[in-house]
Structure formats: structure tokens, C-alpha cells
Amino acid sequence: MNNISPGQLNVSIEKTLPIVCESCGNDTFTQALYLRKVSALLTGTGQEGVVPIPTFVCTKCNYVNEKFRLNILPDLDDD
């Protein structure tokens, strides 16, 4: 899902659908960041780096909806 600022899209708000928290049903979110460490071998600078990846967190319960999660790691809970 791409973030589109209101000024970039010529669509009436009435033609949009709300996004609500999958945990509590709240409809307001705040931006948060996943931080991923990059090896010094990959940065080309000889120093480790950090890559910030934006996401959204529910302002009421701090839940991150599935569509906002960074799902790149295998599920380790299925032992």
C-alpha cells in the first residue's frame, strides 16, 4: 500500500474507505519506524548502517495491522 498525501490525489474523501486497527477498531494511527541494521560489508563505507522503514501503529492499543508489518522473517513460532 502506497502512502498518498491528500494533495496528490483528486478524490473526494467520501469515496475512500477507513482503515481501522485490526485489534481494537480504532481509526487513528501514528507513524513508527522499523530499524534494520546493515552490515559494514554491504554499506561500502566500512561502517554499519541503519535503514529506517516507516509503518503505522494504532494510537489506542499500539497494534500494527498486518498490512503495515515488515513481513520478511520466517515465522519462528511454529515449532
C-alpha positions in Angstrom: 0.0 0.0 0.0 1.5 3.3 -1.0 1.2 6.4 1.1 -0.5 9.2 -0.9 -0.8 12.7 0.6 -4.1 14.4 0.2 -2.7 17.0 -2.2 -1.5 14.3 -4.6 -4.9 12.7 -5.2 -8.0 14.3 -6.6 -10.6 12.1 -4.9 -13.4 13.1 -2.6 -13.0 11.8 1.0 -16.5 10.3 0.7 -15.1 7.9 -1.9 -12.4 6.5 0.4 -12.6 3.7 2.9 -11.4 4.0 6.5 -8.5 1.9 7.8 -9.1 0.6 11.3 -7.0 -1.2 13.8 -7.4 -5.0 13.4 -7.1 -5.3 17.2 -9.3 -2.6 18.7 -11.2 -1.0 15.8 -9.6 2.5 16.4 -9.2 4.6 13.3 -6.2 6.8 14.2 -2.6 5.8 13.7 0.8 7.3 14.3 3.9 6.7 12.2 6.6 4.5 13.7 9.8 3.0 12.3 11.3 -0.4 11.9 15.1 -0.2 12.1 17.2 -2.7 10.2 21.0 -2.9 10.7 23.1 -3.2 7.6 26.5 -4.9 7.7 29.6 -2.8 7.2 30.4 -5.1 4.2 27.2 -4.0 2.5 27.4 -0.3 3.1 30.6 0.3 1.2 31.8 2.7 3.9 33.3 0.1 6.3 30.8 1.1 9.0 27.5 -0.5 9.9 24.4 1.4 8.7 20.8 1.6 9.7 17.8 1.6 7.4 14.6 3.1 8.7 11.4 1.6 7.3 8.2 3.5 8.1 5.0 1.9 9.4 1.8 2.8 11.3 0.8 2.0 14.8 -2.6 2.3 16.4 -2.8 5.3 18.8 -5.1 3.4 21.2 -3.5 0.0 21.6 -0.1 0.2 19.7 -1.1 -2.6 17.4 0.5 -2.8 13.9 -2.0 -4.1 11.3 -0.9 -7.0 9.2 -0.7 -4.8 6.0 1.7 -2.4 7.8 4.1 -5.1 9.2 7.5 -5.8 7.9 7.0 -9.5 7.0 10.4 -10.6 5.8 11.3 -13.0 8.5 10.1 -16.6 8.8 7.5 -17.4 11.5 9.6 -19.0 14.3 6.5 -19.7 16.5 5.5 -22.9 14.5 7.8 -25.3 16.4 
